[in-house]
Amino acid sequence: MSDLNILQNDLNILHDYIISLGGSEELWSRIVSCEGVLAELYYWCRTGQLLGKYEPEGISISDCIAWQVDHFKAYMDREENNRWHRERLFVQSLESLLDVSEGRADVLAKIRGEGGESGTDREDV
């Protein structure tokens, strides 16, 4: 099997993975058009760990995951939520990383906590 065939096979597996987690063809197109995000996805699928090397605007996949968890904290006790689906949380975080890499200033500001954006429901933190 040639390197090109191996690469195409790996891309097909990654595509099917994203779609199986509720991702869209549009999201897949965005992922494959961003080498850094594609590398993060590939590493995650191969190792189950975060690569953390792609950092547009200084934001890493870890930052996006932390923001996703914080942002959706109010829903974390519901079983159907991402608390029980770490893979879906990862895919949502990839989407946030893509938003940042594509220049979405609104998403970047939220992840950085600008404008009071936080998932906490407590006023004392």
N, C-alpha and C positions, 0 to 999 in steps of 0.2 A: 504494500500500500504506500503510495507516495505521500510526501509531506502535505501536499495540497489536499489530498483525500482525507488525511487524518485531521487537518484543520477544518475541513468542511464537515466532517463527522462530529467534531467537537462543537462546532457552531450549531449544528442541528440539535445536539443534546442540550446545549444551553438555551436555545430557542424554546424547545419543548418544556424545559424546566420553568422558564419565565411564564409561558402560557399556562402551564399546569397550576401556577400559583395565582392565577387571575390577571396576569399581565396581558396587555394588548399587543397587537402587531405594531401599533404606533410606538409603544414603549420599547419593543424589541428593536425597531428601526433607530430609535434614539440611542440605545445602548451600543449597537454595532457601529454607529457613526462617531462614538467617543471612545478612543483607544484606552484611556485611563479607566473609565467605568467598566468597559469590557474586561480589562485586566483584573479589576476588583471582583467581578462576577466569576471569572474563570478560577481565580485563586480560591474564592469561597467554595465553589463547587468541588474543587480538587482536595481541599484541606479541611473545610468546615471552619476556617478561621478568617479573620480580616487581614487583608494585605496592608491597607492604610497608606499606600504610596501616592495615590492621586489626590491632590489637595488644591482644587481651584479656589481662589480667593482665601487660601489658608484653611479651608474646610475639608475635613477627611470623612470617610465613610463612618468612622467612629463618632464624629460630631453629629452626623445625620441620624445615626441610630439613637444617640443620647437625646437629641431633640425630638425624635419620633416618640420615644418612650415618655419623655417629659410632657410633650404636647398632648398625648392621648392618655395621660395618667388617669383621668377621670373614668375612663372606660376599661381600665386594666382588670377589674374584678369580674368582668363579663366573660364567660367561657368562650364565646364566639369571637372574642377579640384576639389581637395579635399576641397577647400574653402567652397563648398556647401555640402560636405559630411563628416561631422565630424566623422561618424562611420568608414568610410574607412581610414581616417587619423589615427584613433585610432588603427585599425587593422595593418596598416603599422608601427605604433609605437610599437605595440606588437612584430612585426617581428624584428624590430631593437633591442628591449630588449632581444629577444631570441638570436640574433646574439651576443650581448655582453655576455650573460650568457653562450654561447657555446664557448667563447674564441676568437671571431673574433676581433683581434687586430686592423684591418683596420677600422672597424665600430666604435670601441671604440675611436680610435684616431680622427675620423671625428666628433663624437658627442662632444668630448672634445675640438674641434676646433684646434687640432694640425695640423701643416702643412699648415696653412692658409685656411683651409676649412671653408667656410661660405656661406650662401645663399644670402648675400647682393651683390648688383651690384655697390655699392658706395665704392670708395677708401678712403673716409674720415671718415669711421666708423670702 
